[in-house]
Amino acid sequence: MTYKYTFILAISIIFFQDCTQPSKAPTAENNRSAAYYTMDDFNKVAKIDAHVHVNTMAADFVQQAAEDSFRLIIINLDDVNEPPPMEIQQQFALHQVHTFPTRISYATSFSIRHFNDTGWLQQQLAYLKNSFAQGAVAVKIYKVIGMSLKDKEGKFVMIDDPRFDPLIDFIEKNNITVIGHLGEPRNCWLPVEQMTVKGDKSYFTNNPEYHMYLHPEYPTYEDQINARDNMVRKHPNLRFVGAHLGSLEWNVDSLAKRLDEYPNMAVDMAARICHLQYQTANNWQKVHDFMIKYQDRLLYATDLGAEVTTKPADIRKHAHETHVSDWQYFVTNDTMRVNDFDGSFKGLQLPKDVIDKIYRKNAEKWFPGLFGQHP
């Protein structure tokens, strides 16, 4: 055999042996990496916080969000007990939108300050029309409806009152989403010692005027939820996002019932993630399965914010710590503790595709036109 043919034969044998070697099976660690995010991915993943309040021209809060890979929806509301009024909030929001057009969108609101006056409806329709022209992607309906608004006879006015129908019809006609903060946590109607999380215990202890357990003359928790449900039922083509887990934060089964009944309803998690964690501590599997089943209807949100008087360093620190803690809860199976209740719980470790929906895709779906994008 000549050298030429010996060389060819050797190369052929090597090639054949290489092709017949069994490929390395993917390891469990590789499979896990492909299916789940980790803490190291926090800054790498594009995210949206669908419910914040920024009542300042300063950029600190938005800059921290950018460092944490978040875009934001700034929410306006109108309540005489929570200044500034919505017109001033809108000025702040529009300043942030114009400064960070690809990172900020905002939700407008309407006022009930002159609800019993003849021209109230036309004034609010005009305000909403102007807000939509300036890019508002949603309308916030606030808890003052149902909890403080009264008609000329002194009766409480609920959100399913027919006088709101023209406003809601106008919002729907303009393809705008409603964000409804209607009612309060169920803890609000319980004695302090029966409340489930420390934040509620502290708040209602220090603000007894808002502790509905002490005010049986006000509408009940069930009244609030029923009125909201009636409004959603009356407007089946309206996109409705229930703020704060739809005020059904206390029980994922009760929330699931509404999501099953109202396909036009989603919820954000603003300031209520601790209630999910409380339930997780008692029944991890139930909360995990709920998140998987309703992965298209849940929006990550914090209710974080910044005011003119807030120190920039405090804003940044609190925002970052909150974002990181929430990420750990949703993406890992770490054993965790939070300040809002005693005891530990395990992180939900939701798959990547579920995290992407909750943290970004659902907001893009339920709020068409975010960040100047055409719906």
C-alpha positions as CSV (number, residue, x, y, z in Angstrom):
1,M,0.0,0.0,0.0
2,T,1.4,3.4,-0.9
3,Y,1.8,6.3,1.5
4,K,-1.0,8.1,-0.3
5,Y,-3.6,5.4,0.3
6,T,-2.4,4.8,3.9
7,F,-3.0,8.4,4.7
8,I,-6.5,8.4,3.2
9,L,-7.4,5.2,5.1
10,A,-6.2,6.7,8.4
11,I,-8.2,9.9,7.9
12,S,-11.3,7.8,7.1
13,I,-11.0,5.8,10.2
14,I,-10.6,8.9,12.4
15,F,-13.7,10.5,10.8
16,F,-15.7,7.3,11.2
17,Q,-14.8,7.0,14.8
18,D,-15.6,10.6,15.5
19,C,-19.0,10.3,13.9
20,T,-19.9,7.2,15.9
21,Q,-18.9,8.6,19.3
22,P,-22.1,9.1,21.4
23,S,-22.9,12.8,22.0
24,K,-22.7,14.1,25.5
25,A,-26.2,14.1,27.2
26,P,-27.3,17.5,28.5
27,T,-26.8,17.7,32.2
28,A,-29.5,18.5,34.7
29,E,-27.7,21.8,35.3
30,N,-27.8,22.7,31.6
31,N,-31.5,21.9,31.4
32,R,-32.2,24.0,34.5
33,S,-30.2,26.9,33.0
34,A,-32.3,26.7,29.8
35,A,-35.6,26.6,31.6
36,Y,-35.1,29.1,34.4
37,Y,-33.6,32.5,35.0
38,T,-31.2,33.0,38.0
39,M,-30.3,36.0,40.1
40,D,-27.4,36.7,37.7
41,D,-30.0,37.4,34.9
42,F,-31.7,40.2,36.8
43,N,-30.0,43.0,34.9
44,K,-30.0,41.1,31.6
45,V,-33.8,40.7,31.2
46,A,-36.0,43.5,29.9
47,K,-38.8,44.2,32.4
48,I,-41.8,46.5,32.9
49,D,-43.1,47.8,36.2
50,A,-46.7,48.4,35.3
51,H,-47.7,50.5,38.3
52,V,-45.6,53.3,39.8
53,H,-46.1,56.9,40.9
54,V,-43.5,59.6,40.0
55,N,-44.6,63.1,41.2
56,T,-41.4,64.9,40.6
57,M,-39.4,66.3,37.7
58,A,-36.2,64.6,39.0
59,A,-34.9,61.6,37.1
60,D,-33.5,59.5,40.0
61,F,-36.3,56.9,40.1
62,V,-36.3,56.4,36.4
63,Q,-32.6,56.2,36.2
64,Q,-32.6,53.5,38.9
65,A,-35.3,51.6,37.0
66,A,-33.1,51.8,33.9
67,E,-30.1,50.3,35.8
68,D,-32.4,47.5,36.9
69,S,-33.6,47.0,33.2
70,F,-37.1,48.3,33.9
71,R,-39.4,50.4,31.9
72,L,-42.3,52.1,33.8
73,I,-46.0,53.0,33.6
74,I,-46.6,56.1,35.7
75,I,-50.1,56.1,37.2
76,N,-52.1,59.3,37.9
77,L,-55.0,59.4,40.3
78,D,-57.2,62.0,41.9
79,D,-58.0,62.2,45.6
80,V,-58.3,65.4,47.7
81,N,-56.7,63.5,50.5
82,E,-53.6,62.5,48.4
83,P,-52.1,65.6,46.8
84,P,-51.0,66.7,44.3
85,P,-54.2,66.8,42.1
86,M,-54.2,64.8,38.9
87,E,-53.5,67.8,36.7
88,I,-50.2,68.4,38.5
89,Q,-49.4,64.6,38.4
90,Q,-50.0,64.7,34.7
91,Q,-47.4,67.5,34.3
92,F,-44.9,65.3,36.2
93,A,-45.7,62.3,34.1
94,L,-45.5,64.1,30.8
95,H,-42.2,65.5,31.7
96,Q,-40.9,62.0,32.4
97,V,-42.4,60.7,29.2
98,H,-40.8,63.5,27.1
99,T,-37.4,63.0,28.9
100,F,-37.5,59.2,28.6
101,P,-39.8,58.5,25.6
102,T,-38.8,54.9,25.1
103,R,-38.8,54.0,28.8
104,I,-41.9,55.8,30.3
105,S,-45.7,55.6,29.6
106,Y,-48.4,57.0,31.7
107,A,-52.0,56.4,32.8
108,T,-54.3,59.4,33.3
109,S,-57.3,59.6,35.5
110,F,-60.6,61.4,36.0
111,S,-61.8,63.5,38.9
112,I,-65.0,63.1,41.0
113,R,-64.4,66.5,42.7
114,H,-67.5,68.0,41.1
115,F,-69.4,64.7,40.5
116,N,-72.8,66.2,41.6
117,D,-72.5,69.3,39.3
118,T,-74.3,69.5,36.0
119,G,-71.1,69.8,33.9
120,W,-69.1,67.1,35.5
121,L,-69.4,64.5,32.7
122,Q,-68.4,66.8,29.9
123,Q,-65.5,68.2,31.9
124,Q,-64.1,64.7,32.5
125,L,-64.7,63.6,28.9
126,A,-62.7,66.6,27.7
127,Y,-59.9,65.9,30.2
128,L,-59.6,62.3,29.0
129,K,-59.7,63.3,25.3
130,N,-56.7,65.7,26.0
131,S,-54.9,63.0,27.9
132,F,-55.3,60.5,25.1
133,A,-54.0,63.0,22.6
134,Q,-50.9,63.3,24.8
135,G,-50.3,59.6,24.8
136,A,-52.0,58.2,27.9
137,V,-52.2,54.4,27.5
138,A,-54.6,53.8,30.4
139,V,-57.1,55.4,32.8
140,K,-56.9,54.9,36.5
141,I,-60.2,54.6,38.4
142,Y,-59.5,55.2,42.1
143,K,-60.9,53.9,45.3
144,V,-62.6,57.2,46.2
145,I,-65.4,55.7,44.1
146,G,-67.0,53.4,46.5
147,M,-65.2,54.6,49.6
148,S,-65.8,58.3,49.9
149,L,-67.9,59.6,46.9
150,K,-71.5,60.4,47.8
151,D,-74.4,61.7,45.7
152,K,-76.7,64.6,46.6
153,E,-78.7,62.4,48.9
154,G,-75.6,61.5,50.9
155,K,-75.5,57.9,49.5
156,F,-72.2,56.2,48.6
157,V,-71.7,56.0,44.8
158,M,-70.2,52.7,43.5
159,I,-68.4,52.1,40.2
160,D,-71.3,50.2,38.7
161,D,-73.5,53.4,38.9
162,P,-74.9,54.2,35.4
163,R,-73.5,57.7,35.6
164,F,-70.1,56.3,34.9
165,D,-71.1,54.3,31.9
166,P,-70.6,57.2,29.3
167,L,-67.0,57.7,30.6
168,I,-66.2,54.0,30.5
169,D,-67.8,53.7,27.0
170,F,-65.6,56.6,25.8
171,I,-62.5,54.9,27.2
172,E,-63.4,51.6,25.5
173,K,-64.2,53.4,22.2
174,N,-60.7,54.9,22.2
175,N,-59.1,51.5,22.8
176,I,-57.7,52.5,26.2
177,T,-57.2,50.2,29.2
178,V,-58.8,50.9,32.6
179,I,-56.7,50.3,35.7
180,G,-59.1,49.9,38.6
181,H,-58.1,50.4,42.2
182,L,-61.5,49.6,43.6
183,G,-61.8,48.6,47.2
184,E,-58.9,47.9,49.6
185,P,-57.2,44.8,50.9
186,R,-59.6,42.6,52.7
187,N,-57.6,43.2,55.9
188,C,-59.1,46.7,55.9
189,W,-62.4,45.2,57.1
190,L,-60.8,43.0,59.7
191,P,-59.6,43.7,63.3
192,V,-55.9,44.6,63.4
193,E,-55.1,41.3,65.2
194,Q,-56.6,39.3,62.4
195,M,-54.8,41.0,59.6
196,T,-52.3,38.9,57.6
197,V,-49.4,41.2,56.9
198,K,-47.5,43.8,59.0
199,G,-47.8,46.6,56.5
200,D,-51.6,46.6,56.8
201,K,-51.5,46.2,60.5
202,S,-49.2,49.3,60.8
203,Y,-51.1,51.4,58.2
204,F,-54.6,50.9,59.6
205,T,-53.4,51.3,63.2
206,N,-51.9,54.6,62.3
207,N,-54.7,55.7,60.1
208,P,-57.9,54.6,61.8
209,E,-60.0,56.9,59.6
210,Y,-59.3,54.4,56.8
211,H,-59.8,51.3,58.8
212,M,-63.2,50.1,57.6
213,Y,-63.6,47.7,60.4
214,L,-64.1,50.7,62.6
215,H,-66.7,52.3,60.2
216,P,-69.6,49.8,59.6
217,E,-71.6,52.7,58.1
218,Y,-69.3,52.5,55.0
219,P,-69.8,50.0,52.1
220,T,-68.5,46.5,53.0
221,Y,-65.6,44.7,51.3
222,E,-68.2,42.5,49.5
223,D,-70.0,45.7,48.3
224,Q,-66.7,46.9,46.7
225,I,-65.9,43.7,44.9
226,N,-69.5,43.2,43.7
227,A,-69.7,46.7,42.3
228,R,-66.4,46.2,40.5
229,D,-67.5,42.8,39.1
230,N,-70.8,44.4,37.9
231,M,-68.9,47.1,36.1
232,V,-66.6,44.6,34.4
233,R,-69.6,42.5,33.5
234,K,-71.5,45.5,32.0
235,H,-68.5,46.3,29.7
236,P,-67.2,43.0,28.4
237,N,-65.2,44.5,25.6
238,L,-63.3,46.8,28.0
239,R,-59.7,45.9,28.8
240,F,-59.6,46.0,32.6
241,V,-56.6,45.6,34.8
242,G,-57.4,45.2,38.5
243,A,-54.8,47.1,40.4
244,H,-53.3,45.4,43.5
245,L,-54.4,41.9,42.5
246,G,-57.9,43.2,42.0
247,S,-58.3,43.7,45.7
248,L,-58.5,39.9,45.9
249,E,-55.0,39.6,47.2
250,W,-56.0,37.5,50.2
251,N,-56.9,34.4,48.2
252,V,-55.7,33.1,44.8
253,D,-58.8,30.9,44.5
254,S,-61.1,33.9,44.7
255,L,-59.0,35.8,42.2
256,A,-58.9,32.8,39.9
257,K,-62.8,32.7,40.0
258,R,-62.9,36.3,38.6
259,L,-60.3,35.7,36.0
260,D,-62.3,32.6,34.8
261,E,-65.5,34.6,34.7
262,Y,-64.1,37.8,33.0
263,P,-61.8,37.2,30.1
264,N,-61.4,40.9,29.7
265,M,-59.8,41.2,33.1
266,A,-56.1,41.0,34.2
267,V,-54.5,42.1,37.4
268,D,-51.3,43.8,38.5
269,M,-49.4,42.9,41.6
270,A,-48.7,46.4,42.9
271,A,-48.0,46.5,46.6
272,R,-49.5,43.0,47.0
273,I,-46.7,40.6,46.3
274,C,-46.3,40.1,50.1
275,H,-49.8,38.7,50.1
276,L,-48.8,36.1,47.5
277,Q,-45.8,35.4,49.6
278,Y,-47.9,34.9,52.7
279,Q,-50.0,32.4,50.8
280,T,-46.9,30.7,49.5
281,A,-45.7,30.1,53.0
282,N,-48.9,28.2,53.7
283,N,-49.3,26.4,50.4
284,W,-46.5,26.8,47.9
285,Q,-48.0,24.4,45.3
286,K,-51.3,26.3,45.1
287,V,-49.7,29.7,44.5
288,H,-47.2,28.2,42.0
289,D,-50.0,26.5,40.0
290,F,-52.0,29.6,40.0
291,M,-49.2,31.6,38.5
292,I,-48.7,29.0,35.8
293,K,-52.4,28.7,35.0
294,Y,-53.0,32.5,34.8
295,Q,-49.6,33.5,33.4
296,D,-51.2,35.6,30.6
297,R,-53.3,37.6,33.1
298,L,-50.7,38.7,35.7
299,L,-48.6,41.9,35.5
300,Y,-45.5,42.6,37.6
301,A,-45.9,45.9,39.4
302,T,-44.7,47.5,42.6
303,D,-46.5,50.8,43.5
304,L,-43.1,52.3,44.1
305,G,-42.6,55.9,43.5
306,A,-40.9,59.2,44.1
307,E,-42.1,62.6,45.4
308,V,-40.5,66.0,45.2
309,T,-39.5,65.7,48.9
310,T,-38.0,62.1,48.7
311,K,-34.2,61.9,48.9
312,P,-32.7,60.5,45.7
313,A,-30.5,58.0,47.6
314,D,-33.5,56.6,49.5
315,I,-35.5,56.3,46.2
316,R,-32.7,54.4,44.5
317,K,-32.0,52.1,47.5
318,H,-35.7,51.1,48.1
319,A,-36.5,50.6,44.5
320,H,-33.5,48.4,43.8
321,E,-33.9,46.3,46.9
322,T,-37.6,45.8,46.1
323,H,-36.9,44.8,42.5
324,V,-34.2,42.3,43.5
325,S,-36.2,40.7,46.3
326,D,-39.2,40.2,44.0
327,W,-37.0,38.7,41.3
328,Q,-35.6,36.2,43.8
329,Y,-39.2,35.2,44.8
330,F,-40.4,34.6,41.2
331,V,-37.3,33.1,39.6
332,T,-35.6,31.0,42.3
333,N,-36.5,28.3,44.8
334,D,-34.5,30.0,47.6
335,T,-35.9,30.0,51.1
336,M,-36.7,33.6,51.8
337,R,-37.9,35.9,54.6
338,V,-39.5,39.4,54.2
339,N,-40.4,42.0,56.7
340,D,-44.1,41.9,56.2
341,F,-44.8,38.7,58.1
342,D,-43.1,36.2,60.4
343,G,-41.9,32.9,58.9
344,S,-40.1,31.8,55.8
345,F,-41.3,30.7,52.3
346,K,-39.8,29.2,49.2
347,G,-39.4,31.1,45.9
348,L,-41.8,30.0,43.1
349,Q,-39.0,29.4,40.5
350,L,-41.3,30.1,37.5
351,P,-40.1,29.1,34.0
352,K,-38.5,31.7,31.8
353,D,-41.4,31.9,29.5
354,V,-43.8,32.7,32.4
355,I,-41.4,35.2,33.8
356,D,-41.2,37.0,30.4
357,K,-45.0,37.3,30.3
358,I,-45.4,38.5,33.9
359,Y,-42.5,40.9,33.7
360,R,-43.0,42.3,30.1
361,K,-45.2,40.6,27.5
362,N,-48.4,40.9,29.5
363,A,-48.0,44.7,30.0
364,E,-47.3,45.0,26.3
365,K,-50.5,43.1,25.5
366,W,-52.8,44.8,28.0
367,F,-51.6,48.3,27.3
368,P,-51.3,48.8,23.6
369,G,-49.1,51.7,22.5
370,L,-46.6,51.5,25.4
371,F,-43.5,53.6,25.0
372,G,-44.7,55.2,21.8
373,Q,-45.1,51.9,20.0
374,H,-48.0,51.5,17.6
375,P,-50.6,49.0,18.9
